[in-house]
């Protein structure tokens, strides 16, 4: 199968499955990239990290994946395949949601989807954490970073970049 078609179908499906945001499909994306496009877990974590610190939506990281797999055309295909289907689905679901107003079953559906979305996002966080915490050093840095982000008012980007710098310095001198 043509690589661009494979990218379009894979990321189109991920787009539709992204209930609750792009983070919800990270475990599936990580598995798909490893099996279909030879992008390993460490490489995936690096791409995800770039997406977190870059300005704009963090799921623009899919552009990097498309570029890495099939160049500039791959980045364009992945961009369209990942963002267009979910945008169209959201648009029509939002219109339908407004149409039904305050029906009791509408609130029931919303209440049912909330924990599903939270669970999917938590699984995405777990998948990235599992792939990136590979030694006592990375575990310690992850805990320190989590503490600083939750307990201080330091910009998270600075904390994350500082953590990366500390890891680089420690590994260079040990």
HELIX and SHEET records of a PDB file:
HELIX    1   1 UNK A    3  UNK A   17  1                                  15    
HELIX    2   2 UNK A   22  UNK A   25  5                                   4    
HELIX    3   3 UNK A   26  UNK A   36  1                                  11    
HELIX    4   4 UNK A   41  UNK A   53  1                                  13    
HELIX    5   5 UNK A   58  UNK A   60  5                                   3    
HELIX    6   6 UNK A   61  UNK A   99  1                                  39    
HELIX    7   7 UNK A  104  UNK A  132  1                                  29    
HELIX    8   8 UNK A  136  UNK A  151  1                                  16    
HELIX    9   9 UNK A  156  UNK A  173  1                                  18    
END                                                                             
